Amino acid sequence: MKICSKCKVPKELTDFHVDRVKKNGRCSSCKVCSKERASKFYHNHRIACDNYTYSYYIKKLYGITLEEKNDMFLKQGNCCGACGSKNIGNIQRTRWCIDHDHKTGLVRGVLCYHCNAALGQVKDDISTLKKLIEYLERHDATKAKMALEPRN
């Protein structure tokens, strides 16, 4: 048995997280109190926590810092590097996408959700993109000579 330093309730050792630094090998506060403390901290520091997590994520995944991404986005004119849109493109997303070459891993730019998804769907294949452009040009409704007859 051990008494939690926060709630002062005696609890089983399994109710405390492992901490190899401590003499008894367990944290001083119980798991419930530790979770509450972490939850309060995250609530009070949400933006900082999210930025820290995101900064770690992009550094590990793409090898760039959040500042480098922001500088890249600024040099693009604060818009999508492909289509020029000022809109992220997806209401559920809060961050612009980092585009990278899947073969080399090098970052190419910052894109809106739609451009990033489009490149992902064609697997960054230029010949597929050219074929898609040709397809759209062949089926452009403004240039189509075939008139649709109204249905009866």
FIKEGU-819099 format. One record per atom (N, C-alpha, C): residue in one letter; atom name; x, y, z. Coordinates in nm, 3 decimals. Layout:
FIKEGU-819099
{resn: A name: CA px: X py: Y pz: Z}
...
end
This chain:
FIKEGU-819099
{resn: M name: N px: 0.085 py: -0.119 pz: 0.000}
{resn: M name: CA px: 0.000 py: 0.000 pz: 0.000}
{resn: M name: C px: 0.089 py: 0.125 pz: 0.000}
{resn: K name: N px: 0.034 py: 0.228 pz: -0.063}
{resn: K name: CA px: 0.106 py: 0.355 pz: -0.072}
{resn: K name: C px: 0.002 py: 0.466 pz: -0.070}
{resn: I name: N px: 0.035 py: 0.578 pz: -0.011}
{resn: I name: CA px: -0.058 py: 0.692 pz: -0.003}
{resn: I name: C px: -0.024 py: 0.789 pz: -0.116}
{resn: C name: N px: -0.126 py: 0.826 pz: -0.191}
{resn: C name: CA px: -0.110 py: 0.922 pz: -0.301}
{resn: C name: C px: -0.077 py: 1.060 pz: -0.244}
{resn: S name: N px: 0.021 py: 1.126 pz: -0.303}
{resn: S name: CA px: 0.062 py: 1.258 pz: -0.254}
{resn: S name: C px: -0.040 py: 1.367 pz: -0.286}
{resn: K name: N px: -0.131 py: 1.341 pz: -0.377}
{resn: K name: CA px: -0.232 py: 1.442 pz: -0.415}
{resn: K name: C px: -0.364 py: 1.422 pz: -0.342}
{resn: C name: N px: -0.423 py: 1.303 pz: -0.357}
{resn: C name: CA px: -0.555 py: 1.279 pz: -0.297}
{resn: C name: C px: -0.546 py: 1.224 pz: -0.155}
{resn: K name: N px: -0.426 py: 1.185 pz: -0.113}
{resn: K name: CA px: -0.401 py: 1.133 pz: 0.023}
{resn: K name: C px: -0.474 py: 1.004 pz: 0.056}
{resn: V name: N px: -0.514 py: 0.929 pz: -0.046}
{resn: V name: CA px: -0.585 py: 0.802 pz: -0.026}
{resn: V name: C px: -0.486 py: 0.687 pz: -0.039}
{resn: P name: N px: -0.489 py: 0.592 pz: 0.056}
{resn: P name: CA px: -0.402 py: 0.475 pz: 0.043}
{resn: P name: C px: -0.450 py: 0.385 pz: -0.072}
{resn: K name: N px: -0.357 py: 0.345 pz: -0.158}
{resn: K name: CA px: -0.391 py: 0.264 pz: -0.274}
{resn: K name: C px: -0.285 py: 0.156 pz: -0.295}
{resn: E name: N px: -0.321 py: 0.057 pz: -0.375}
{resn: E name: CA px: -0.228 py: -0.051 pz: -0.410}
{resn: E name: C px: -0.115 py: 0.006 pz: -0.496}
{resn: L name: N px: 0.001 py: -0.057 pz: -0.495}
{resn: L name: CA px: 0.115 py: -0.011 pz: -0.574}
{resn: L name: C px: 0.085 py: -0.011 pz: -0.724}
{resn: T name: N px: -0.001 py: -0.102 pz: -0.766}
{resn: T name: CA px: -0.037 py: -0.108 pz: -0.909}
{resn: T name: C px: -0.117 py: 0.013 pz: -0.953}
{resn: D name: N px: -0.168 py: 0.092 pz: -0.859}
{resn: D name: CA px: -0.243 py: 0.214 pz: -0.890}
{resn: D name: C px: -0.151 py: 0.333 pz: -0.913}
{resn: F name: N px: -0.019 py: 0.309 pz: -0.908}
{resn: F name: CA px: 0.081 py: 0.414 pz: -0.930}
{resn: F name: C px: 0.167 py: 0.377 pz: -1.052}
{resn: H name: N px: 0.199 py: 0.477 pz: -1.133}
{resn: H name: CA px: 0.287 py: 0.453 pz: -1.248}
{resn: H name: C px: 0.428 py: 0.417 pz: -1.201}
{resn: V name: N px: 0.497 py: 0.339 pz: -1.283}
{resn: V name: CA px: 0.635 py: 0.300 pz: -1.253}
{resn: V name: C px: 0.726 py: 0.422 pz: -1.271}
{resn: D name: N px: 0.817 py: 0.441 pz: -1.178}
{resn: D name: CA px: 0.916 py: 0.548 pz: -1.186}
{resn: D name: C px: 1.046 py: 0.492 pz: -1.128}
{resn: R name: N px: 1.136 py: 0.455 pz: -1.215}
{resn: R name: CA px: 1.260 py: 0.388 pz: -1.172}
{resn: R name: C px: 1.353 py: 0.478 pz: -1.092}
{resn: V name: N px: 1.329 py: 0.608 pz: -1.099}
{resn: V name: CA px: 1.412 py: 0.703 pz: -1.026}
{resn: V name: C px: 1.378 py: 0.702 pz: -0.877}
{resn: K name: N px: 1.252 py: 0.680 pz: -0.847}
{resn: K name: CA px: 1.206 py: 0.681 pz: -0.708}
{resn: K name: C px: 1.258 py: 0.558 pz: -0.634}
{resn: K name: N px: 1.275 py: 0.573 pz: -0.504}
{resn: K name: CA px: 1.329 py: 0.467 pz: -0.420}
{resn: K name: C px: 1.240 py: 0.341 pz: -0.422}
{resn: N name: N px: 1.108 py: 0.363 pz: -0.418}
{resn: N name: CA px: 1.017 py: 0.248 pz: -0.418}
{resn: N name: C px: 0.973 py: 0.207 pz: -0.559}
{resn: G name: N px: 1.022 py: 0.275 pz: -0.661}
{resn: G name: CA px: 0.994 py: 0.239 pz: -0.800}
{resn: G name: C px: 0.859 py: 0.285 pz: -0.852}
{resn: R name: N px: 0.789 py: 0.371 pz: -0.780}
{resn: R name: CA px: 0.656 py: 0.419 pz: -0.821}
{resn: R name: C px: 0.647 py: 0.571 pz: -0.807}
{resn: C name: N px: 0.560 py: 0.633 pz: -0.888}
{resn: C name: CA px: 0.537 py: 0.777 pz: -0.881}
{resn: C name: C px: 0.472 py: 0.812 pz: -0.747}
{resn: S name: N px: 0.481 py: 0.937 pz: -0.707}
{resn: S name: CA px: 0.423 py: 0.977 pz: -0.578}
{resn: S name: C px: 0.272 py: 0.998 pz: -0.585}
{resn: S name: N px: 0.219 py: 1.032 pz: -0.704}
{resn: S name: CA px: 0.074 py: 1.047 pz: -0.717}
{resn: S name: C px: 0.017 py: 0.927 pz: -0.794}
{resn: C name: N px: -0.107 py: 0.892 pz: -0.761}
{resn: C name: CA px: -0.171 py: 0.776 pz: -0.823}
{resn: C name: C px: -0.202 py: 0.804 pz: -0.971}
{resn: K name: N px: -0.237 py: 0.699 pz: -1.044}
{resn: K name: CA px: -0.266 py: 0.711 pz: -1.187}
{resn: K name: C px: -0.382 py: 0.806 pz: -1.214}
{resn: V name: N px: -0.486 py: 0.801 pz: -1.129}
{resn: V name: CA px: -0.603 py: 0.887 pz: -1.146}
{resn: V name: C px: -0.563 py: 1.034 pz: -1.129}
{resn: C name: N px: -0.489 py: 1.065 pz: -1.023}
{resn: C name: CA px: -0.446 py: 1.203 pz: -0.999}
{resn: C name: C px: -0.349 py: 1.250 pz: -1.107}
{resn: S name: N px: -0.261 py: 1.161 pz: -1.151}
{resn: S name: CA px: -0.167 py: 1.196 pz: -1.257}
{resn: S name: C px: -0.241 py: 1.229 pz: -1.386}
{resn: K name: N px: -0.345 py: 1.151 pz: -1.417}
{resn: K name: CA px: -0.424 py: 1.174 pz: -1.538}
{resn: K name: C px: -0.497 py: 1.308 pz: -1.529}
{resn: E name: N px: -0.555 py: 1.338 pz: -1.413}
{resn: E name: CA px: -0.625 py: 1.465 pz: -1.393}
{resn: E name: C px: -0.529 py: 1.583 pz: -1.409}
{resn: R name: N px: -0.409 py: 1.571 pz: -1.351}
{resn: R name: CA px: -0.309 py: 1.677 pz: -1.361}
{resn: R name: C px: -0.267 py: 1.699 pz: -1.506}
{resn: A name: N px: -0.244 py: 1.590 pz: -1.578}
{resn: A name: CA px: -0.203 py: 1.599 pz: -1.718}
{resn: A name: C px: -0.315 py: 1.658 pz: -1.803}
{resn: S name: N px: -0.438 py: 1.619 pz: -1.774}
{resn: S name: CA px: -0.553 py: 1.671 pz: -1.847}
{resn: S name: C px: -0.571 py: 1.821 pz: -1.825}
{resn: K name: N px: -0.555 py: 1.866 pz: -1.702}
{resn: K name: CA px: -0.564 py: 2.009 pz: -1.671}
{resn: K name: C px: -0.453 py: 2.086 pz: -1.741}
{resn: F name: N px: -0.332 py: 2.031 pz: -1.737}
{resn: F name: CA px: -0.219 py: 2.097 pz: -1.801}
{resn: F name: C px: -0.245 py: 2.111 pz: -1.950}
{resn: Y name: N px: -0.290 py: 2.003 pz: -2.014}
{resn: Y name: CA px: -0.317 py: 2.006 pz: -2.158}
{resn: Y name: C px: -0.427 py: 2.108 pz: -2.189}
{resn: H name: N px: -0.532 py: 2.110 pz: -2.108}
{resn: H name: CA px: -0.641 py: 2.204 pz: -2.130}
{resn: H name: C px: -0.592 py: 2.349 pz: -2.121}
{resn: N name: N px: -0.506 py: 2.376 pz: -2.024}
{resn: N name: CA px: -0.455 py: 2.512 pz: -2.004}
{resn: N name: C px: -0.346 py: 2.551 pz: -2.104}
{resn: H name: N px: -0.281 py: 2.453 pz: -2.164}
{resn: H name: CA px: -0.169 py: 2.479 pz: -2.255}
{resn: H name: C px: -0.190 py: 2.409 pz: -2.389}
{resn: R name: N px: -0.315 py: 2.398 pz: -2.433}
{resn: R name: CA px: -0.347 py: 2.316 pz: -2.551}
{resn: R name: C px: -0.270 py: 2.358 pz: -2.677}
{resn: I name: N px: -0.268 py: 2.485 pz: -2.708}
{resn: I name: CA px: -0.201 py: 2.532 pz: -2.830}
{resn: I name: C px: -0.052 py: 2.501 pz: -2.824}
{resn: A name: N px: 0.010 py: 2.528 pz: -2.710}
{resn: A name: CA px: 0.153 py: 2.499 pz: -2.694}
{resn: A name: C px: 0.180 py: 2.349 pz: -2.706}
{resn: C name: N px: 0.094 py: 2.268 pz: -2.645}
{resn: C name: CA px: 0.110 py: 2.122 pz: -2.651}
{resn: C name: C px: 0.094 py: 2.073 pz: -2.795}
{resn: D name: N px: -0.010 py: 2.123 pz: -2.863}
{resn: D name: CA px: -0.034 py: 2.082 pz: -3.001}
{resn: D name: C px: 0.082 py: 2.122 pz: -3.092}
{resn: N name: N px: 0.133 py: 2.245 pz: -3.074}
{resn: N name: CA px: 0.246 py: 2.290 pz: -3.156}
{resn: N name: C px: 0.371 py: 2.209 pz: -3.126}
{resn: Y name: N px: 0.393 py: 2.177 pz: -2.999}
{resn: Y name: CA px: 0.509 py: 2.097 pz: -2.963}
{resn: Y name: C px: 0.500 py: 1.958 pz: -3.026}
{resn: T name: N px: 0.383 py: 1.896 pz: -3.016}
{resn: T name: CA px: 0.362 py: 1.763 pz: -3.075}
{resn: T name: C px: 0.378 py: 1.769 pz: -3.226}
{resn: Y name: N px: 0.318 py: 1.870 pz: -3.289}
{resn: Y name: CA px: 0.327 py: 1.885 pz: -3.434}
{resn: Y name: C px: 0.471 py: 1.912 pz: -3.477}
{resn: S name: N px: 0.541 py: 1.997 pz: -3.401}
{resn: S name: CA px: 0.681 py: 2.026 pz: -3.433}
{resn: S name: C px: 0.766 py: 1.900 pz: -3.429}
{resn: Y name: N px: 0.744 py: 1.818 pz: -3.327}
{resn: Y name: CA px: 0.817 py: 1.691 pz: -3.315}
{resn: Y name: C px: 0.784 py: 1.601 pz: -3.433}
{resn: Y name: N px: 0.655 py: 1.594 pz: -3.467}
{resn: Y name: CA px: 0.607 py: 1.509 pz: -3.576}
{resn: Y name: C px: 0.670 py: 1.547 pz: -3.710}
{resn: I name: N px: 0.667 py: 1.676 pz: -3.745}
{resn: I name: CA px: 0.720 py: 1.715 pz: -3.877}
{resn: I name: C px: 0.872 py: 1.706 pz: -3.881}
{resn: K name: N px: 0.937 py: 1.728 pz: -3.769}
{resn: K name: CA px: 1.083 py: 1.713 pz: -3.764}
{resn: K name: C px: 1.121 py: 1.568 pz: -3.787}
{resn: K name: N px: 1.049 py: 1.478 pz: -3.722}
{resn: K name: CA px: 1.079 py: 1.336 pz: -3.734}
{resn: K name: C px: 1.043 py: 1.283 pz: -3.873}
{resn: L name: N px: 0.928 py: 1.326 pz: -3.926}
{resn: L name: CA px: 0.879 py: 1.273 pz: -4.052}
{resn: L name: C px: 0.944 py: 1.337 pz: -4.174}
{resn: Y name: N px: 0.960 py: 1.472 pz: -4.171}
{resn: Y name: CA px: 1.008 py: 1.543 pz: -4.289}
{resn: Y name: C px: 1.146 py: 1.606 pz: -4.273}
{resn: G name: N px: 1.197 py: 1.610 pz: -4.150}
{resn: G name: CA px: 1.330 py: 1.666 pz: -4.127}
{resn: G name: C px: 1.333 py: 1.818 pz: -4.128}
{resn: I name: N px: 1.216 py: 1.883 pz: -4.111}
{resn: I name: CA px: 1.213 py: 2.029 pz: -4.106}
{resn: I name: C px: 1.146 py: 2.073 pz: -3.975}
{resn: T name: N px: 1.176 py: 2.195 pz: -3.934}
{resn: T name: CA px: 1.114 py: 2.249 pz: -3.814}
{resn: T name: C px: 0.984 py: 2.320 pz: -3.852}
{resn: L name: N px: 0.904 py: 2.352 pz: -3.752}
{resn: L name: CA px: 0.780 py: 2.426 pz: -3.775}
{resn: L name: C px: 0.812 py: 2.564 pz: -3.834}
{resn: E name: N px: 0.921 py: 2.624 pz: -3.789}
{resn: E name: CA px: 0.962 py: 2.755 pz: -3.840}
{resn: E name: C px: 0.999 py: 2.745 pz: -3.988}
{resn: E name: N px: 1.069 py: 2.638 pz: -4.026}
{resn: E name: CA px: 1.105 py: 2.620 pz: -4.167}
{resn: E name: C px: 0.980 py: 2.601 pz: -4.253}
{resn: K name: N px: 0.883 py: 2.527 pz: -4.202}
{resn: K name: CA px: 0.757 py: 2.509 pz: -4.275}
{resn: K name: C px: 0.687 py: 2.644 pz: -4.291}
{resn: N name: N px: 0.680 py: 2.720 pz: -4.183}
{resn: N name: CA px: 0.614 py: 2.851 pz: -4.189}
{resn: N name: C px: 0.685 py: 2.946 pz: -4.284}
{resn: D name: N px: 0.820 py: 2.943 pz: -4.286}
{resn: D name: CA px: 0.898 py: 3.025 pz: -4.380}
{resn: D name: C px: 0.868 py: 2.984 pz: -4.524}
{resn: M name: N px: 0.862 py: 2.853 pz: -4.549}
{resn: M name: CA px: 0.832 py: 2.802 pz: -4.682}
{resn: M name: C px: 0.694 py: 2.851 pz: -4.727}
{resn: F name: N px: 0.598 py: 2.844 pz: -4.636}
{resn: F name: CA px: 0.461 py: 2.886 pz: -4.666}
{resn: F name: C px: 0.457 py: 3.036 pz: -4.695}
{resn: L name: N px: 0.533 py: 3.114 pz: -4.618}
{resn: L name: CA px: 0.540 py: 3.259 pz: -4.638}
{resn: L name: C px: 0.600 py: 3.292 pz: -4.775}
{resn: K name: N px: 0.706 py: 3.220 pz: -4.815}
{resn: K name: CA px: 0.770 py: 3.243 pz: -4.945}
{resn: K name: C px: 0.677 py: 3.207 pz: -5.061}
{resn: Q name: N px: 0.580 py: 3.117 pz: -5.036}
{resn: Q name: CA px: 0.481 py: 3.080 pz: -5.136}
{resn: Q name: C px: 0.369 py: 3.183 pz: -5.145}
{resn: G name: N px: 0.373 py: 3.283 pz: -5.060}
{resn: G name: CA px: 0.267 py: 3.384 pz: -5.059}
{resn: G name: C px: 0.151 py: 3.349 pz: -4.969}
{resn: N name: N px: 0.177 py: 3.268 pz: -4.867}
{resn: N name: CA px: 0.073 py: 3.222 pz: -4.773}
{resn: N name: C px: -0.043 py: 3.155 pz: -4.847}
{resn: C name: N px: -0.010 py: 3.072 pz: -4.944}
{resn: C name: CA px: -0.113 py: 3.000 pz: -5.019}
{resn: C name: C px: -0.058 py: 2.864 pz: -5.063}
{resn: C name: N px: -0.145 py: 2.783 pz: -5.121}
{resn: C name: CA px: -0.104 py: 2.651 pz: -5.169}
{resn: C name: C px: 0.003 py: 2.666 pz: -5.276}
{resn: G name: N px: 0.108 py: 2.588 pz: -5.265}
{resn: G name: CA px: 0.218 py: 2.594 pz: -5.361}
{resn: G name: C px: 0.181 py: 2.542 pz: -5.499}
{resn: A name: N px: 0.069 py: 2.472 pz: -5.512}
{resn: A name: CA px: 0.028 py: 2.417 pz: -5.641}
{resn: A name: C px: -0.082 py: 2.500 pz: -5.706}
{resn: C name: N px: -0.194 py: 2.520 pz: -5.636}
{resn: C name: CA px: -0.309 py: 2.588 pz: -5.698}
{resn: C name: C px: -0.321 py: 2.735 pz: -5.660}
{resn: G name: N px: -0.249 py: 2.778 pz: -5.557}
{resn: G name: CA px: -0.253 py: 2.918 pz: -5.516}
{resn: G name: C px: -0.370 py: 2.952 pz: -5.424}
{resn: S name: N px: -0.445 py: 2.852 pz: -5.380}
{resn: S name: CA px: -0.559 py: 2.877 pz: -5.294}
{resn: S name: C px: -0.514 py: 2.925 pz: -5.156}
{resn: K name: N px: -0.593 py: 3.014 pz: -5.099}
{resn: K name: CA px: -0.567 py: 3.061 pz: -4.963}
{resn: K name: C px: -0.646 py: 2.979 pz: -4.861}
{resn: N name: N px: -0.720 py: 2.880 pz: -4.910}
{resn: N name: CA px: -0.806 py: 2.797 pz: -4.827}
{resn: N name: C px: -0.739 py: 2.661 pz: -4.804}
{resn: I name: N px: -0.738 py: 2.613 pz: -4.681}
{resn: I name: CA px: -0.677 py: 2.483 pz: -4.650}
{resn: I name: C px: -0.744 py: 2.372 pz: -4.729}
{resn: G name: N px: -0.875 py: 2.385 pz: -4.753}
{resn: G name: CA px: -0.943 py: 2.290 pz: -4.839}
{resn: G name: C px: -1.024 py: 2.184 pz: -4.768}
{resn: N name: N px: -1.009 py: 2.172 pz: -4.639}
{resn: N name: CA px: -1.085 py: 2.073 pz: -4.565}
{resn: N name: C px: -1.119 py: 2.133 pz: -4.430}
{resn: I name: N px: -1.246 py: 2.141 pz: -4.401}
{resn: I name: CA px: -1.291 py: 2.208 pz: -4.279}
{resn: I name: C px: -1.241 py: 2.140 pz: -4.152}
{resn: Q name: N px: -1.210 py: 2.011 pz: -4.160}
{resn: Q name: CA px: -1.164 py: 1.938 pz: -4.042}
{resn: Q name: C px: -1.014 py: 1.955 pz: -4.019}
{resn: R name: N px: -0.942 py: 2.003 pz: -4.119}
{resn: R name: CA px: -0.798 py: 2.020 pz: -4.104}
{resn: R name: C px: -0.767 py: 2.160 pz: -4.055}
{resn: T name: N px: -0.669 py: 2.171 pz: -3.969}
{resn: T name: CA px: -0.630 py: 2.302 pz: -3.918}
{resn: T name: C px: -0.490 py: 2.342 pz: -3.965}
{resn: R name: N px: -0.425 py: 2.253 pz: -4.035}
{resn: R name: CA px: -0.288 py: 2.281 pz: -4.081}
{resn: R name: C px: -0.274 py: 2.250 pz: -4.229}
{resn: W name: N px: -0.187 py: 2.325 pz: -4.294}
{resn: W name: CA px: -0.157 py: 2.302 pz: -4.434}
{resn: W name: C px: -0.070 py: 2.176 pz: -4.445}
{resn: C name: N px: -0.079 py: 2.109 pz: -4.558}
{resn: C name: CA px: -0.006 py: 1.982 pz: -4.580}
{resn: C name: C px: 0.137 py: 2.009 pz: -4.625}
{resn: I name: N px: 0.230 py: 1.930 pz: -4.575}
{resn: I name: CA px: 0.369 py: 1.936 pz: -4.620}
{resn: I name: C px: 0.384 py: 1.834 pz: -4.731}
{resn: D name: N px: 0.419 py: 1.883 pz: -4.851}
{resn: D name: CA px: 0.438 py: 1.794 pz: -4.965}
{resn: D name: C px: 0.583 py: 1.753 pz: -4.973}
{resn: H name: N px: 0.605 py: 1.624 pz: -4.995}
{resn: H name: CA px: 0.743 py: 1.575 pz: -5.007}
{resn: H name: C px: 0.750 py: 1.469 pz: -5.116}
{resn: D name: N px: 0.869 py: 1.454 pz: -5.171}
{resn: D name: CA px: 0.895 py: 1.353 pz: -5.272}
{resn: D name: C px: 0.907 py: 1.218 pz: -5.201}
{resn: H name: N px: 0.824 py: 1.123 pz: -5.240}
{resn: H name: CA px: 0.824 py: 0.993 pz: -5.173}
{resn: H name: C px: 0.947 py: 0.909 pz: -5.205}
{resn: K name: N px: 1.017 py: 0.943 pz: -5.312}
{resn: K name: CA px: 1.139 py: 0.868 pz: -5.347}
{resn: K name: C px: 1.260 py: 0.921 pz: -5.269}
{resn: T name: N px: 1.274 py: 1.054 pz: -5.265}
{resn: T name: CA px: 1.392 py: 1.114 pz: -5.200}
{resn: T name: C px: 1.365 py: 1.156 pz: -5.055}
{resn: G name: N px: 1.237 py: 1.179 pz: -5.023}
{resn: G name: CA px: 1.201 py: 1.226 pz: -4.890}
{resn: G name: C px: 1.215 py: 1.377 pz: -4.874}
{resn: L name: N px: 1.260 py: 1.445 pz: -4.980}
{resn: L name: CA px: 1.279 py: 1.591 pz: -4.972}
{resn: L name: C px: 1.147 py: 1.665 pz: -4.977}
{resn: V name: N px: 1.136 py: 1.769 pz: -4.894}
{resn: V name: CA px: 1.016 py: 1.852 pz: -4.889}
{resn: V name: C px: 1.014 py: 1.942 pz: -5.011}
{resn: R name: N px: 0.897 py: 1.947 pz: -5.080}
{resn: R name: CA px: 0.883 py: 2.030 pz: -5.200}
{resn: R name: C px: 0.811 py: 2.161 pz: -5.172}
{resn: G name: N px: 0.717 py: 2.158 pz: -5.079}
{resn: G name: CA px: 0.640 py: 2.279 pz: -5.052}
{resn: G name: C px: 0.525 py: 2.250 pz: -4.958}
{resn: V name: N px: 0.437 py: 2.349 pz: -4.947}
{resn: V name: CA px: 0.320 py: 2.339 pz: -4.861}
{resn: V name: C px: 0.197 py: 2.347 pz: -4.950}
{resn: L name: N px: 0.106 py: 2.251 pz: -4.935}
{resn: L name: CA px: -0.010 py: 2.241 pz: -5.022}
{resn: L name: C px: -0.140 py: 2.242 pz: -4.943}
{resn: C name: N px: -0.249 py: 2.275 pz: -5.015}
{resn: C name: CA px: -0.382 py: 2.261 pz: -4.955}
{resn: C name: C px: -0.417 py: 2.112 pz: -4.954}
{resn: Y name: N px: -0.520 py: 2.078 pz: -4.882}
{resn: Y name: CA px: -0.561 py: 1.939 pz: -4.868}
{resn: Y name: C px: -0.589 py: 1.874 pz: -5.003}
{resn: H name: N px: -0.662 py: 1.945 pz: -5.090}
{resn: H name: CA px: -0.703 py: 1.886 pz: -5.218}
{resn: H name: C px: -0.583 py: 1.857 pz: -5.310}
{resn: C name: N px: -0.490 py: 1.950 pz: -5.319}
{resn: C name: CA px: -0.372 py: 1.928 pz: -5.404}
{resn: C name: C px: -0.285 py: 1.816 pz: -5.348}
{resn: N name: N px: -0.269 py: 1.811 pz: -5.217}
{resn: N name: CA px: -0.190 py: 1.705 pz: -5.156}
{resn: N name: C px: -0.256 py: 1.569 pz: -5.179}
{resn: A name: N px: -0.387 py: 1.563 pz: -5.163}
{resn: A name: CA px: -0.460 py: 1.438 pz: -5.185}
{resn: A name: C px: -0.451 py: 1.395 pz: -5.332}
{resn: A name: N px: -0.462 py: 1.492 pz: -5.423}
{resn: A name: CA px: -0.455 py: 1.461 pz: -5.567}
{resn: A name: C px: -0.319 py: 1.402 pz: -5.602}
{resn: L name: N px: -0.212 py: 1.462 pz: -5.552}
{resn: L name: CA px: -0.079 py: 1.409 pz: -5.578}
{resn: L name: C px: -0.063 py: 1.270 pz: -5.519}
{resn: G name: N px: -0.120 py: 1.249 pz: -5.403}
{resn: G name: CA px: -0.113 py: 1.118 pz: -5.339}
{resn: G name: C px: -0.189 py: 1.013 pz: -5.419}
{resn: Q name: N px: -0.304 py: 1.050 pz: -5.474}
{resn: Q name: CA px: -0.384 py: 0.955 pz: -5.550}
{resn: Q name: C px: -0.314 py: 0.910 pz: -5.677}
{resn: V name: N px: -0.238 py: 1.000 pz: -5.741}
{resn: V name: CA px: -0.166 py: 0.962 pz: -5.864}
{resn: V name: C px: -0.023 py: 0.918 pz: -5.835}
{resn: K name: N px: 0.009 py: 0.909 pz: -5.708}
{resn: K name: CA px: 0.142 py: 0.864 pz: -5.662}
{resn: K name: C px: 0.255 py: 0.949 pz: -5.722}
{resn: D name: N px: 0.231 py: 1.080 pz: -5.731}
{resn: D name: CA px: 0.330 py: 1.177 pz: -5.781}
{resn: D name: C px: 0.377 py: 1.145 pz: -5.924}
{resn: D name: N px: 0.297 py: 1.074 pz: -6.001}
{resn: D name: CA px: 0.335 py: 1.033 pz: -6.137}
{resn: D name: C px: 0.296 py: 1.140 pz: -6.238}
{resn: I name: N px: 0.396 py: 1.204 pz: -6.298}
{resn: I name: CA px: 0.373 py: 1.312 pz: -6.393}
{resn: I name: C px: 0.297 py: 1.263 pz: -6.515}
{resn: S name: N px: 0.327 py: 1.144 pz: -6.565}
{resn: S name: CA px: 0.257 py: 1.094 pz: -6.685}
{resn: S name: C px: 0.108 py: 1.074 pz: -6.656}
{resn: T name: N px: 0.074 py: 1.029 pz: -6.537}
{resn: T name: CA px: -0.067 py: 1.014 pz: -6.501}
{resn: T name: C px: -0.135 py: 1.150 pz: -6.494}
{resn: L name: N px: -0.065 py: 1.248 pz: -6.439}
{resn: L name: CA px: -0.121 py: 1.383 pz: -6.432}
{resn: L name: C px: -0.143 py: 1.440 pz: -6.573}
{resn: K name: N px: -0.049 py: 1.416 pz: -6.664}
{resn: K name: CA px: -0.065 py: 1.464 pz: -6.802}
{resn: K name: C px: -0.185 py: 1.396 pz: -6.868}
{resn: K name: N px: -0.201 py: 1.267 pz: -6.844}
{resn: K name: CA px: -0.316 py: 1.195 pz: -6.900}
{resn: K name: C px: -0.447 py: 1.247 pz: -6.844}
{resn: L name: N px: -0.447 py: 1.282 pz: -6.717}
{resn: L name: CA px: -0.567 py: 1.340 pz: -6.657}
{resn: L name: C px: -0.601 py: 1.476 pz: -6.718}
{resn: I name: N px: -0.499 py: 1.556 pz: -6.743}
{resn: I name: CA px: -0.520 py: 1.687 pz: -6.807}
{resn: I name: C px: -0.577 py: 1.667 pz: -6.948}
{resn: E name: N px: -0.518 py: 1.573 pz: -7.023}
{resn: E name: CA px: -0.569 py: 1.543 pz: -7.158}
{resn: E name: C px: -0.714 py: 1.496 pz: -7.152}
{resn: Y name: N px: -0.745 py: 1.414 pz: -7.056}
{resn: Y name: CA px: -0.881 py: 1.363 pz: -7.038}
{resn: Y name: C px: -0.978 py: 1.478 pz: -7.014}
{resn: L name: N px: -0.943 py: 1.568 pz: -6.922}
{resn: L name: CA px: -1.029 py: 1.682 pz: -6.892}
{resn: L name: C px: -1.047 py: 1.772 pz: -7.014}
{resn: E name: N px: -0.938 py: 1.793 pz: -7.090}
{resn: E name: CA px: -0.947 py: 1.876 pz: -7.210}
{resn: E name: C px: -1.036 py: 1.811 pz: -7.315}
{resn: R name: N px: -1.030 py: 1.679 pz: -7.328}
{resn: R name: CA px: -1.116 py: 1.608 pz: -7.425}
{resn: R name: C px: -1.263 py: 1.618 pz: -7.387}
{resn: H name: N px: -1.290 py: 1.622 pz: -7.259}
{resn: H name: CA px: -1.428 py: 1.620 pz: -7.211}
{resn: H name: C px: -1.472 py: 1.753 pz: -7.152}
{resn: D name: N px: -1.410 py: 1.860 pz: -7.195}
{resn: D name: CA px: -1.445 py: 1.994 pz: -7.147}
{resn: D name: C px: -1.583 py: 2.031 pz: -7.201}
{resn: A name: N px: -1.679 py: 2.052 pz: -7.115}
{resn: A name: CA px: -1.817 py: 2.078 pz: -7.155}
{resn: A name: C px: -1.830 py: 2.207 pz: -7.235}
{resn: T name: N px: -1.742 py: 2.305 pz: -7.211}
{resn: T name: CA px: -1.754 py: 2.431 pz: -7.284}
{resn: T name: C px: -1.708 py: 2.417 pz: -7.428}
{resn: K name: N px: -1.627 py: 2.315 pz: -7.457}
{resn: K name: CA px: -1.578 py: 2.293 pz: -7.592}
{resn: K name: C px: -1.652 py: 2.181 pz: -7.663}
{resn: A name: N px: -1.736 py: 2.111 pz: -7.591}
{resn: A name: CA px: -1.805 py: 1.996 pz: -7.649}
{resn: A name: C px: -1.900 py: 2.040 pz: -7.758}
{resn: K name: N px: -1.900 py: 1.967 pz: -7.870}
{resn: K name: CA px: -1.986 py: 2.000 pz: -7.982}
{resn: K name: C px: -2.118 py: 1.925 pz: -7.973}
{resn: M name: N px: -2.121 py: 1.824 pz: -7.889}
{resn: M name: CA px: -2.241 py: 1.744 pz: -7.877}
{resn: M name: C px: -2.339 py: 1.814 pz: -7.783}
{resn: A name: N px: -2.457 py: 1.846 pz: -7.834}
{resn: A name: CA px: -2.559 py: 1.911 pz: -7.752}
{resn: A name: C px: -2.651 py: 1.803 pz: -7.695}
{resn: L name: N px: -2.682 py: 1.817 pz: -7.570}
{resn: L name: CA px: -2.772 py: 1.722 pz: -7.508}
{resn: L name: C px: -2.915 py: 1.763 pz: -7.536}
{resn: E name: N px: -2.994 py: 1.666 pz: -7.579}
{resn: E name: CA px: -3.135 py: 1.693 pz: -7.605}
{resn: E name: C px: -3.210 py: 1.678 pz: -7.474}
{resn: P name: N px: -3.312 py: 1.763 pz: -7.455}
{resn: P name: CA px: -3.390 py: 1.752 pz: -7.331}
{resn: P name: C px: -3.466 py: 1.620 pz: -7.325}
{resn: R name: N px: -3.478 py: 1.567 pz: -7.208}
{resn: R name: CA px: -3.550 py: 1.440 pz: -7.189}
{resn: R name: C px: -3.699 py: 1.466 pz: -7.178}
{resn: N name: N px: -3.776 py: 1.378 pz: -7.233}
{resn: N name: CA px: -3.922 py: 1.390 pz: -7.224}
{resn: N name: C px: -3.977 py: 1.313 pz: -7.110}
end
